[in-house]
Amino acid sequence: MKVFKFGGASVKDAEGIKNVFDLLNKVGAEEVLLVISAMGKTTNALEVVIKNYFEKSSAFHASLQEVRKYHNQILLDLFEDEDHEVFFTVNSHLADLEYFLRSNKSPNYNFVYDQVISYGEIVSTTIVSYYLNEKGLKNNWIDVRNFIKTDTNYRDANVDWEQTQKLISKGIKKKTINITQGFIGSDANNFTTTLGREGSDYTAAIFAYCLSAESVTIWKDVPGVMNADPRYFENAVLLNQISYKEAIELAFYGASVIHPKTLQPLQRKEIPLYVKSFINPLLPGTSVSKGEDLEPKTSCFIVKKNQLLLSLSSIDFSFIMEENISEIFSLFHQYKMKVSLIQNSAISFSVCMEDKFENFNELKAILAKKFKVSYNENVSLYTIRHFTKDAAEMVEKDKVVLLKQISRETMQVVTKE
């Protein structure tokens, strides 16, 4: 089997869905499992719904209607007959969403988030499945929550690999086109969980691993993996080949094309990952597999915006030792802070991190009881793999450098623009 993953940009409107059908006809769709994300900016739109729900905002019903209206327009553009079964099925899913929001009693934001946000993927895959059937590509729609089982760490759930492997091995029909959702799973009580933002790539890797698939292809609106984000760097070049090890390094530092958790299961079974263009599907794209670390050999640039640079120093000028650092990292874990860079001296300790869950103010109050706390918000973290003097100068030009760290292959710079 092959696993194809289509992100939100590839199915953002009727034309995108028609293009998926054309693409499958060009590259072949036999024994393929499709993992599909929510359409366009649906995840963002559902996040607005959740925010309005918790704030009891007067805009709550309007934001819910926006989600309904957006998908209804896509349905009208794809299906001529408004009595088509797909309208009923999609409306049924959205009615389930509204029922949950009316009847929910849980005050747990992360739990509610996962129950609501998942409808983006459920509706998206329903529409694509019906459309492909309509066009003669018969397929099997799968509810991923019956196959990927996780713990109850809502919004960033951990996969129960043993149970997931059993369910996928038994339940997936290999000799057909299967369509399922990215990003979501379910816990032991069958409540929906999510695997973290951009987790659809991870979903594709989970299925590929459990099915011992031939390959995974991530279809994107770019020709493959570039050595830099073209939005921030001029003259970005396409990487033809990346080894698993190098790709894991790039993902760890925040390369946005590949989700950090995606690569480990693929590497274990040496399943190649291809990143290709859904606009030009016959181009070779980028291969992540055994082989050359990087081809062509070039510096790779990764930038993470909206980071937080936190510096802690001891109040009494005593050393910051292992026990202090252990305590600090325990708090980072507790408050779900993602650390990307660490630097320490005798009496100070600095980290560049991401406050994904907006917990910093609570964390800061606790740290301030034991340490002198200073911080910079909205900084940028630049990472250069295989850096050169010219690459470093280019990144630092016209910026205030707050912190710099260099190792054999990697240079990291925290800047204020």
N, C-alpha and C positions, 0 to 999 in steps of 0.2 A: 504493500500500500504506500501511497504518497499522502502527505498531509499538506494542505494549502491553508494559509492564514490570510484573511482579508481584513484590513483595518477599516476604521470608520470613514476615512477619506475615499476609499474605493467603492463604498455603497452609500454615499451621502445623498444621492438623488436617483431618479429613475434611470437616467443615462448611465450612471455608475453601475447599477444592477444589470442593465442590458450589456454593459461592457464585460461584466463577470461571465455572463453567458457566452459572449463572443470569445473571451479568453479561454474558457474551458474547451470550446470547440477547436481552438488553435493548438493548445498544448496537450489536449487529451484529458478525459475525465473518468477513465475507467479506474476502479479501485482507488478512489480519492476520498479523503475525509476533509471537508471544508470547515474551518474554524472561523467564525465571523463575529466581528465586533458590532457594537451599537452604531447606528447610522449617523454620520456627520458629527455634529456637536451634541448629540442626544444625552451623553453622560453629563456634560456640563448643564444641560437644560434640566435634567433630573436632580442634579445637585441644587439647583435653584428651588425646585419643588420641595426638596428636603429642608432647605434653609427656611423657606416660607412656612412650612409645616411646623417646625419647632418654634419659630418666632410668632406663630399664630397671625401671620401677616394677611392683610386684606388682599394681597396679590396671589395668595396660594392657589385659588381656583383658576385664575387666569394663567398662571404658570403651568398648571396641569393641562389646561386646554391647549396651550402652545405645543406641548408634546403630542397631543392627540391630532391637532391640526397638521403638524409637520408630516406625520406618518400617513395621515389620510390623503394628503396631496400626492405623496409618492404612490399610494395605491391607485388613485385616480389616473395618474400618468402611466401606470403599468397595465391596468386591467380595465377594459372597455365596459364590461358588465358590472354594474354596482351591486348586483345580486350574487356576485361570485362569492364562493365560500370563504375566500381569504378575508373579506371585509368583516364577516361574522367572527372569524377566529381572532383577528387582531383586536376587534372591539371587546371580545371576551377576555383577552389578556389585559387590556387596559381597564376593563371593569374590575378584574381581580386586583389590580394595583389600587384603584380607588377604594375598593372594599377594605383592603389592608389599612389604608390611611384613615379610614373611618373607624375601624374597629380596634386598631392597635392600642395597647395599654402600656407598652414598654417605654420607659424614659431613656433607654440606652441608645444614644445617637448612632454609634457604630453598627449596632444590630439593625436599627431602622434603615440606616444608609444602605446596607447590603440587600435588605428585602426590596427596597424601592429601585435602587440603581440597576438591578439585574434585569428589569423589564426592558431596558434598551436593547440588550442582546436577545431576549426572548422574542420581541416583536421583529427585530431586524432579521433574524434567521427564519422566522415564519414567512415573512414577505419574500425573501430570496428563494426559499424552498418552493413556495407556491408558484413563483414566476418560472423557475427552472422546470418544474413539472408541466406548466402551461406550454413551455417551448419544447417539450419532448425530452428533456433531461430528467428522467425519473430518479427520484432521490428519497432517502430515508431521513426524516427530521428526528433529531435526538435531543432530549432534554439532558444537558450535560450534568445536571444535579443528581441524576441517577447513576452517574459513573465516576465523577471526581469527588471523593469524600475527603473532608478536612476536619481540623479541630474547630474550636469556637472563637478563634482569634479574628473577630470580624474586621473587615477592611484589609486584612493582610494575613489571610489564613494559611496554615501549613498543611500540606497534603499528607493524607494517610496513604502511603504508597502501596502497602500490602493489600488493603481493601480495594483501592483504585485499580490496581493491576488485575485483581480477580474479576471485578465488574466489567472492565474493558475487554479482557480476554474472552469472557463468556458472552458478552452482550453486543459486540459490534459485528455487523455483517460485512465481511471484507469484499465481497464480490459486487458491490454497488456503490453509488455515490451517497455518502453520509454528510449531513449538515448539522453542525452543532454550534454552541455558543462559546465564545472566549471569555476569560476573566472570572467566571463564576463556578462555584461548586456547592456542596451542602455538607452540613455537619451531621452528627449521629442522630439528631432529632429531625432531620430533613429541613431545617431552616437554611435559607440561602446564605452562602458566604462568598466573599470575593478574594482574589489572589493578589490584590494590590493594583494600583493604576498601571496601565499598559500590560496587564497580566495575560492578555490574549495570546501573545507569543509563547508564554509559559504553558498555557493550555495546549497549544500545538505540540510543544515538546513533550508534555506528559503523555498525550495520545501516541505520539511517535515512539516514545520509549516503550510504552505498554504493548504496542502492536508490532514492535521491531520493524518500523517502517523503513522504506527505501530512502526517503529523504523528507525534509521539511522545506517548504518554500513560503517565505513571507513576501506578499505582494504589496508594494508601496508606490507612492507617487514620485519616487526618485529612482535613478537607474541602478542603484545598489548602495553599498556602504561607502561613504566618502571619507576622506582623511580629515575632514572638518565640516562643520555645519555651514552650508553656503549662505545662511542668513547672517552669519557673523564674520566669515572669512572669505576673502576673494580667492579665486583660482583653486578651489577645492578640486581634488582629483579622485577618480573612482579607484577603489581597492579591488583588484580582481580576485585575490586569494588572501584569506586570513586563517591562521591556525586556531584551533580551539583555545590554546593557552593565551594567544595574543588577543583573541576576541573576548575572553573572560576578563583579561586585564582592562580592555577598553570599556567593557560593560561595567566593571567595578568602578571605574572612574566617572561613569555617567554618560557614555556614548548612547544617544537616544534611539538609535536604529535597532539595537538588540537589547531585550530585557535581561537584566543581570541573572535571573534564575533560569533563563531559557537554556543556557548552554550546557550546564552540568549533566542533565540526563542524556542529552544528545552525545556528548563526549564519551560518556560511559559505554555507549554501544556503537560509537563511531558512526553516527548517522549524520550525513552532511546536511548543512543548513544553507539554503540559497536565499539571497535577498534580491528580488527582481522588480522590474517596473510593470505595473498593471497597464500602463499606457503603451509600452513597447514590450510585450511579453516574450518575444522571441529573442531579445537581446540576452547575452549570457549572465549579466548581473554580477553579484559577488558570491563566491563560494567560501563558506566557513567549514573547514574540514581538516583532515590530516594533511600535512605537507608544509610548504613554505610558511614561515611566521607571517610574512607580509610581502605582497607582490602588487605593485612596485614598492621597493623599500623607500619609505618617506616618513617625515614627521607626521604624527597624528595629533590633532587639536580637539580638545573637549572643553566646553564651557558650561558651567552651571551658574545660572543667575539666581538672584533672590536668596543668597546664602547668608548665614549668620556667623560672624567671627567672634568667638567668645574667648576671653582671657581671664584666667583665675590666678590670683597670687595669694600667698599666705599672709594673713594679717600680722603675724608676729615675726616675719622674715625667716621662719623655719623652712626647711626643705620640703618640697612636695614629693613625697615618696610613694612607694608601691601601694601602701594601704590607702593613701589619699586618692590615688588614681583609680584604684579598684572601686572605691566608694563613689567617685564621680561617674565612672562608667556604668555603675549599677543604676544611678539616677538617670543617665542618658537612656538606658534601656527601658526603665520604668516609664519615662515620659516620651518614648518613641522618637528620639532625636537621631537622625541619620548622620553619622560622622564621616567626613570625607578626607580630613587631613588632621594630623596631630603634631604638635611641636611642644617640647618642654625644656625648661632650663631648671636651675637649682630651686628657684622660688616662684616660678610661674609656669603655667600650663595653658596652651592655646589650642583650640580646635575650630575648624571650619565645618559647619554642619547645616542641615536642613530641618526646619521646624514644620514638617509636613502636616502635623496635627494641631498646630497652634497652641503648643503647651509651654512655650518658652517663659512666659511671665510667671507661671506657677513654679517652674524649675528654678528660675532666677531667684525667687524669694527664698527657696530652700538653700541654694548655694551661698547666698549672701550672709547666711548665719555663720558660715565657717570660713569663707574666702572673701577677698576683695574682688569684686566682679566688674569687668569692663567689657564692652561689646560694641560691634559695628553691625548694623542691619543693612540689608540690600547690597551686600558685596557680591562680587563675581569671583568664582574659582576657575582658573584656567589650568588645565592639565595638558602637558605636551609629552607624548610618548615618543621615544627616539629623538629627543630634542637636539637642536643645533644652536650655535650662537645666534644665527640670523633669525631662527624661529623664536628664540627667547626675546630678542630685541623687538620683534614685530608685536608680540603679545604685550610687552611692557610699555610700548610707545604711547605717550599722552595719557598715562594712567598713574594714579597714586598706588604704589605697591605697599601693602600692609604687612605681607608675610610672604616669604619665599622658601621653598624646600627643594633640594636637588638630590636625586639618587643616581645610580648608574644609567638607567634608561629613561627615567621620568623626572620631569620638572613640574612643580606646582606653584602657582602664584595666586595670591588673594589680592584683588584690586578694588579700589573705589574709583568709579569712572568720573 
